[in-house]
Amino acid sequence: MSTGILAGPAFAQAARVTMQGTGEVSATPDLARVSLGVSHQAPTAAAALAQMSTDMTAVLASLSDAGITGADVQTSALRLDVIQDYDRDNNVSRVTGYRASTDVSVTVTALDRLGEVLDAVVQSGANQMNGLTFDVSNRQTLLDEARRAAVADAMRKATLYTDAADVALGRLTSLSEADMNAAPAPMMRMAMEDAMSVPIAEGEVTISAGVTMTWGEDMQDDR
């Protein structure tokens, strides 16, 4: 007489069910993060730094005038690069100038004024834009909703499979969170001089979570 692999108390006691679950929550963004900067080239390092500093001071003032508080502006990079000209014939390089650059990250919480802010920084001297991302201020709350949905998804699938196999779902023995890299909306790059001619669509921000859950008695519990 043949015996099914799921039959018999020995298998039922040792059987384990492992299932992965995912959850997603979408929301309309309520803030934007802009990475912008100023870069200037000059014959000397001092001149490049001076011009860059002058323009960045004006950019920061324009941000303040647009209602951006100091807490929402942070310097993210400061660079001074040597510009060299390579002479292939003589196999030598000579310094022809210096380029000073600085970047700031700006958080805009009033999205209806985002175009105004971008226009202000361009007019005041910003000549680099490294990216624009949309996000939500209540990200943690939405992430927790996605986590609950992920657990529910794993439990739903585990119940479905055990019902189909006509076996009982044992006690939960482990639960771990997967790294879903929940990130803001994708970054958009553009030249600062083209920023005002590019339509900006906020779209939606999707926050994801994932879990791996295991049910059933551990083998060591039967010893």
N, C-alpha and C positions, 0 to 999 in steps of 0.2 A: 504494500500500500504506500503511495507517495505521500509526502508531507510537505505543505507549503512552507516557504522560508519564514513567514510571519507567524506560523503556528508554534505552539509550545510555550510553556511558562518560562523556560530558560532564556529564549530570545526576547520575550516581552519584558522580562526583568532587566535585561542588559541593553535594550534598544534605546537609541538616542536619536533625537531629531534636531538638526541644526538648520536654521533658516535666516536668510538676510531680508531686511526690510528697508524701504526707502520712503521718505516723506518730503514733500515740497510745499512751500507757501509762497505765493506771489503777492506783491504789494506795489502800489504806486510810490515811486521815490519822493521823498520830501526834502532832500538835500543833494548838493553836488560838490564834488571835490575837484578842483582845478589845479594842475601843476603847470606853472608858468615861470618864465625867467627873462633875464636880460643878459645879453652877451655883446661884448665890444672888443674890437681888435685895434691895437695901436703899436707904434714903433717901440715903446718902452712899457715895462710892466707897470710902472707907476701911472702912466697915462691911461692904460687899459683899465686899471682898477679904479681910477678916479672917474672916468666916464661911466663905467658900469655902476659905481656907487651912486653917482648923481641920478642916473635914470631909475635905479631901483628905489631910491628915496622918493622919487616922484610917483612911482608905481604904488608904493606903500601908502602914500598920501591919498592917491586916487581911490584906493580900496577903503580907506577910512572915510572918505567923503561919500562913498557909495553905501556906507552903513555896515561894512565888515569890521567886526571888533578884532582887537589884537589877539584874542584867544583863538581866533579862527584863521590866523595867518602864521605859518611856521617856515623858517628857512630850511630847505631840504638838501641843498648842495651849494658849494662854493669852490670854484676851480680857477686856476691860473695856468694856462697852457703855453708852452713855447712853440712858436711857429718857425719851422725851418725850411730852407730851400736846399734840396739835394743836387749837387753837381755831379752827374754821372761820369763826365769826362775825367774829372780830377778825383772822383770818389771822396768828396768832402761835403760837409753840410755847414751851412751858415745860418745864424739866427736872423730872421727877417722881421720878427715882431712878436707880440704877445696877445693872447686872447683871455680876457677875464669874463667869467660867467658866474651867475648865481641863480638859483631856482627857489621858488617858494611854493608851498602847498596852501591853497585857500579853500576853506569850506564855506559854501554859499547855502544858507538855510532858507532863503526866500527865492525859490526857483523862478518866480515871475520877474525877478530882477537880474537873472543870470546874464541875459544879453546886455543889459546896462553895465554890469560889472566887467564883462569881457571887452566891451567897447571902451570903457574907462581905462583899463590897463594898457590897451593897445595905443590909445591916444597919448598916454603918459610915458610910453617908452618901452613897454614889454615887447620883445621881438622873438620870443620862443614860447611855444606851448607844447608841453610834453604829454599832456593827456587830460581827459575829462571823464569822470566816473560819476554815476548816480548811485545813491544809497538811501537807506532808511534810518531814521534816528532810533527807532525801536527794534533794531536788529536782534537783540537778545531775546525779546519777547517772541518774535516771529520764528527765531531759530528753535526755541523751546516748543512751539507749535509743530514745527517740522519734525522734531524728535519724537513727539507723541504720535504723530502720524506714521513715523517709521516703525515704532514699536507695534502699533496697531496693524500695520501691513505685514510685519513678520508673524504676528500671532494669527492673523487671518489665513495666511498661506500655510502655517503649520497645522492649523485646525483642518483646513481643506485636505491636506495630504494624509493626515492621520485618519480622518473620517473615511477617505477613499480607500485607505489600506485596512480599515476596520481594526485599528489599534487605538489605545488610549494615549492621550498626550500627557506625559509625565510632568513632574515638577520642573520649574525653571532652574537650571543649574549655572548658567552663565549668560551675561549680556555685555556686549562691548560695542563701543561707538566706532563707526568707520569715519575716516577723514574724507569729507566730501568737498573740501576746499570751498566752502561757502564764501563767495566773494561778491563785491559790488558788480553792477552792470559793466560790460566790457569797456575797456579804455578806448577812447577815440583820439587819434592824433591829427593835427592840422597845423599849417603854418599860421602864425599870428596874423599875417596880413590878409589871410583868407578866412579868418575866424567868423567875421560878420556875414560872409556870403554862404556859409554852410548852415542849413537848417538843423536845429537841435531837437531831436525827439527823445523825450524822457523814457517812454516805454514802461516796462515793469521790471522790478527786481525780483528774482527768484532765489529763495533761500532753501537749501537742501540739507537733509540729514540722513544718515544711514546707520543701521544697527545689525549686529549678528547675535542671534539668540539660540541657546541650546536648551532642550528639555530632555528629561529622562534621568534615571539613576546613573551615577558614575560607576564604572566597573569596580573601583576600589571599595564602593559602598557594600558590595556583595560578599566581601571577604569575611 
